[in-house]
Amino acid sequence: MTVAIVLFTSDLRLHDHPPLRAALDGSDAVVPLFVRDDGVAKAGFTAPNRMAFLADCLADLDRGLRERGGRLVVRSGDVVAEAVRTVAEADADEVHMAAGVSAFAHRREERLRTALEAAGCRLHVHDTVITAHAPGAVTPAASEHFAVFTPYHRRWARHPLRDAVAAPRVVRVPDGVDSEEVPARRDVAGVSPGLDTGGETEARRRVTAWLRNGIGAYEDRHDDLPGDATSRLSPHLHFGTLSPVELVHRAAAAGGPGAEAFVRQLAWRDFHHQVLSARPDASGADYRTKHDRWRPAAEARDDIEAWREGRTGYPVVDAAMRQLRHEGWMHNRGRLLTASFLTKTLYVDWRVGARHFLELLVDGDVANNQLNWQWMAGTGTDSRPNRVLNPVVQGRRFDPDGVYVRRWVPELADVAGRAVHEPWKLRDPDRAALAYPEPIVELSEGLARFRRARGLD
């Protein structure tokens, strides 16, 4: 009997899973393996919200496999050592896995390939599992990667998209391969109280509902803060409970301007992955340096803490930061606003904000989180690196009646209408009654400091 191992990483699904399909087609039995990798913990990526969501995903994957006659094998430790041990136990001759894009993923693949070759086992790494198009598949003529989104998107949209692969009907797992218990959300401490449920079952339910009721209005409403009209599928894309290839196909089939705008966002996700794949140092270093001399940590400490806690005195910024803490997720417009405020109005190093987001975001990954932060800090791929978002103007535009602010900042629940975005302008008696802080910085002061630091004046 021939046996193959499928090493799951950020692809925790059964639908459209090329590594699983290849393993099933080429072997009599398959070991679906997930390793709770010590290296991930050492790298600081085991935030409670992601660990709780991961537990949901693994439990759902195990249920799906058991419905097909199989089961998920869970191990803890070094991913290479555990994969080699599983190969020996199962007498496997092949390991299949999805390609990653980060420096960590590349090192893991190389270590695994070397160890498996020494054990007489072949490693097959599959593209277009975590992204719709592989990072190296869409490239300009004179460079290894696109540094500007618009030309990338034009090429991306024309590049052939593979067909989605059906979920298997039967998965046969050999006897004699032990497994730990599948982790449970209840065992994770420090989880945001409003964290969504993970797993492929929930992901597919959400996609069906989104394509039926949400995508048509996406072009017009994706920045609507109170309407919360985004898909909220980013955590499922991060953990791979949804296939980006299948999602592009299904969204395109829905048709219309909303679908086109949504697919464009999926292209943005691929864009960031191809940037990081080509420039892995961009996870911690400026992609395009502006030679910033960010404020020293000691000087900015109080401002940073106020930003983290959602008490900057700017209501829409504070609302978004409180949503992040409660849900482990933040509306995309809120992410732009809060990042602009920290890096440009407060002139704090983008890495401080990126680190805080990774501590809480359930969809926090290196490619999208770090490169979106660099975009707003003006050190990334933005063609307008010195743009500054005014939180008052943005609040009035994207939360015109203050519904989003009142939802997350109850201290302002009784402030009427658009005045909620500038509570410091209320009459003295009304202003004094608010249990809400004064702004920690004048916007004009923050803008002047940023412009001086960038040499724009």
N, C-alpha and C positions, 0 to 999 in steps of 0.2 A: 504494500500500500504506500503510495506517495503522499507526502504531507508538505504543505506550505504554511507559513505563518504570515498573517497580516498584522503589521504593527500599526495600530491606530495612534494618531497624534492629535492634530487639529482637524479631524475628519470623522467625527463621531456619528456616523449615519450608516444606513444600509442602502438607501436610494442613491443612484448615480455615484457609485464608489468603484472606480476602475481598479484599484489594487485588490479589492475583494473579488471582483469579477474575474480578474486575471488569475488569482490564486485558485478560485473554484474551477475555472476552465482547465487549468493545467495540473491539478492534483486531485487525488481521491478524497482527501480530508484537509481541513483548514483549522488552524488555531488562531482565533481572533484574540489578539494580545494588546493590552494597554498597560504601560509601565508608569507608575507614579514616580516620576524621575527626580532623583535627588538633585540633579543639576538644575532643574527648574527652580527648586526651592532655594538653592544656593545663589542663583541669579536674582532672587528677590521677586519672582513673578507669582508667588502663591498667595495672592490677596484673598481675603475671606470670601468676598462676593464671587470671585471667579472659581474658587474651590467649591462653594456651595452649588453654583450653576453646573460645574463639572460633575459633581456627584449626581445631580439630576440627569445629566446627559449619559453618564455611564450606566446608571440604573435603567434608563430607557433603552439604551443600546443592548444591554443584557436581556431585557424583556423581549425585544425584537428578535434577537438571536434565538432565544428559547422557543419562541413561537415557530421558528423554522427548524427546530431540532438541535440547535447548537447552544452555545453559551459564551460569555465573555470571560477570558482569563485575565485576572488583574494581578499585577506584581508591583512591588515597591523596591526602589534601589537605583543603582546605576543602569540606565536604559540598555547600554551595550552588554553589560554582564548578564542582565536578566534575559535579554533576547538570545544570547548565546546559550544560556542555561535552558531556555525553552526549546531551542533547536535540538539540543542533546536529548532532552526528555521525550520530544515528539519524533525524533529521528527525521527532522525536516531537512529538505535540501534547497528550499527557497524561502526568502523573506521578501514581502512586498510592503511598500510604504509610500506615502505621499511626499512629494518634494516640498521642502521648506524654503524660506527666503532669507531668514536672518542669519547672522554670523553663527549664532548658537546652533541653529538647525543645520547649517553646512558642516560645522565641526562634528555634530552628532552623526550625520550621514557618513562622513569620512571615517570616523572611529568605528562605526558599525560595519562598514564595508571591509575594513582591514581585519577586524576580528572575525567576521563571518567567513572571509576567504581562508583564514587560518584554520577554521573549523570545517572547511570543505563545503560551504554553503554560499549560494549566490544571493546578492541583494538587488532587487528591482525597485527603482525609484520612479514614481509616476508623476508626470506633470498634470496640470489642469484639474487638480482635485481641490486645492485650497483657493485657487484663482480661476477665473474664466479662461484667460490666456496665460500661458507660461511667461515668466518675466523675460526670458530671452527670445521669445517668439515675435514680439512687436518691438522692433528697434529701428532707429534712423540709419541712413546710409553711412554716416561718418562718425558714429559714436556707438558705444555699447548700450546706451539707454537714452530714453527721452527725458529731458530736463524741464520741458514745458508741456502742460496737459493738453492743450488744444490740438497740436499736431499728433500727439500720442493718441488722442481719442479718435481722430480721423482714421488713422491706421488701424487702431483697435477695432473700430466698427466694421472695417472691411475684411478683417482677418477671419478665416473660416473657424466656426465654432463647432467643436465636436458634438455628436449626438449624446444625449443623456443615456446612461446605462440603467436598465431596470434593476430593481431590488431582487435579490435571490429568493427563490421559493424554499430552498432547502440548504442548510449549512450543517455539514457533518464534521464534528469535532472528535479527534481521537481520544481514547481513554488514556489515563495515566498522566495527565497534565494537571497539576494542582493549581488552585487559584485562591487568592485572598478573598475576603468578603468584598462585595462591591460597596464603595463608600456611600454614605448617606448624608444629605444636607443637614440633618439634625445634629450631626457630630462636628459641624463647623461653627466656631464661635466668631462673634463680631460681624455678623452678616447684616447688611442694610435691611430694615424691616419691610421695605416695599420691593424687594428684589423679585424679578419675574421668575417663572418656572423654566427650567432648561429641558433639553431632550428633543429628539427628532419628531416625536409625536406632536408636541406642542408647536414646534417649528412649522410643520406642514399644515397644522390647523391655522396658524397665523397667516401663512402664505395664501391659503385658500380664501380666508376672510379678506385679506388685503387686496387680492386681485379682484374680488367681487365688489368690494365696497369702498376701497381707499385709493387705488392707483389712478383712477380717472381724474381725481382732483389734485393729484400730487404736484403738478407743475405750478398751480396757483397757490397751493396751501402748505408747501413743505417748510416754509419759514414761519408759519402761524404758531406762535408759542402757546397760546391758550388752547387752540384747537387740537394740538398734539397730533397733527395729520401726517407724521412720518410713519414708516412701516414698522419701526422698532424691531427690525430683523437683524440688526448689527451683532447682537450677542450670538445669534445662531450662525451667522456667517463666521464669526470669530472661532467658535468651537466646531464648526463644520457640520452642524446638524442640518444645515441646508447646503446644497450644492450651488455655487455661483453659476455654473454652466446651466443647470436646470432652471435656475431663477431667471437668467437672461432669456432663455427660450420661452418660458411661461409669461414673462412680462412683455416680451416682444409680440407674443401671440395675442395679448390683451389689446395692443394697439393704442394709438392716440397720443396726444402730447404728454399726458401724464406718464405713460409707459416709457416714452422716449426720455423724459427727464429722470425717471427712476433708473433706467439702464445706464444713463450717463453717470449716475452716482456709483454704480457697480464698476464702471470703467475707472472712476477716480480711485476706487479701492485697489484695482489692479495696477494703476499708475504708481501708487505709493509702494506697492510690493516690488515693482520692477526697479524703482529708485533704490530701495533698501537692498535689494539683491545685488545691484551693481555697486552701491556705496554703503556697505554695512557699517562703516564708521559714523554714518549720519544718525545712528541711534543715540549717539551721545555727543557728537561734534557738529558744529555748524556745517550745513551743506554748502552755503555760500556765506562766508563770514562777512560781517559788517564791522568787525573789530570792536564790538561792544565792550564797554567797561561797565558791566552791570553793577547795580548798587551792592555794596558789601552786605553779607547776611546779617551782621549785627545792626547795621543801620536800618535795614528793611524788615527786621524780624516782626515787629508789631503789625506792619501793613500786610505781610504774608499771612500771619495768623488771622487777621480780620478777613482777608480774602478766603482762606480755607473755611472759616466758620460761617461765611455769609453774613457779615456785619460790616461791610465797607461803607454803608450809607447810600449806596446806589442800588435802588430796589431791584432792577432786572438782573444785575450781577448777583446780588444776594439770593434772589429767588432761584437762579440756576444752580448756584453752589449748594443750596439746601436741597434741591431736587437730587443732585448728585449724591449727597450723603444719605438721603432717605431711600432712593431707588437703586443706587449703583449704576445709574444711567442719567444722561443729560441730553436734552434736545440739541440738535446740531447747531441751531442759531445761538443757543446758550453757550455752547462750547466756543464758538467764535468770539462772542462778547467777553466771556470771562478770560479767555486767553489774551485778547487784545488789551484788556484792562490790566492784567498782571504785567505783561511784558512791555507795554508801551506807556500806559498811564502811570503805573507804579515803577516802571523800568527795572523789573526783576527778571533774572535769568530764566529763560524758557524751560530749562531743565528742572527748576523748582516746581513749576506747574505741571510739567509732564509726569514727574515722579508722583505728585499728589493724585493726579488723575489715575495713574496705574494702581495706586493703592485702593481705589474705590470702583473704577469702571469695570463692569462685568464684560464689556466688549473691548477692554484695553489690550491692544497688541502693539508691538514695537513699530510696525510699519505705519499704521494709521495714526496712532497716538503721537509718536515722536515727530512724524513729518507734518501732521496737521499743526502741531505746536510750532514747528519751525516756520510753517506758512504764515501763521499769525505774528510770530516774532519778527518776520522779515529776514530770516536767515535761511529760508528754504527755497521753494520753487516759485513763489509768488512773483509775478512780474511787476507788482506795485509794493515793494517791501516796506515802504514807509507809511502805508495807510494806517489810520488810527480810527477805531470804531468808537463813536460817542455813545455811551450807555443810555443817556437820556433820549437822544434822537432815535436810537435803535429800539428802546422800549416803547416809545410812542408809535413807531412804525409797525412793530411786530407784536405788540401787546397793547393796542390802542385804548382799550377800556380798562386796562390794569387787571384783567382776570387772572392771568398767569402770576403776576406779582402777589395778588391777594391770596392765591392758592398756597403759596410757599412762604410768604412773609405775613403771618397773621397779625403782627403789630400794626400793619397798614390796612387791615380789613375795613375800617370805617372811613378811610380817606376816599372821597368821591372822585370818580372819573379819572381824567388824565393827570390830575394833581398828584396821583399816587407815584408818578415817576420823578417828582421833585418835591418831596415832603418838606424840605428845608425852606420852601417858599410859602408855606402855610402861615396864617396869622399866628402871632406869638402864643396866645392861649391854646390854640389847637395843636401847634407844634410842640409845646411843652408837655402836652398830655400823651404824646407818642412815646412808647418804650422802644424807640428805634434810634440808632446812632446817627450822629452828624457825619457827613462825608469825610473820609480819612484824607482826602486830597482834593483840591480844586482841579477841575478838568483842565483849565487853562494852564495851571501850574504844571500838571503832569505832562501836558503836550509840549510846553516850553522846555522842560527838562529833557524829554525824549529828542526833540529837534536839536538841542544843543549837543547831546551825546552822539547823535548821528552826523553832526556837522552840517545840518540842513539850514542853519541860519547864518 
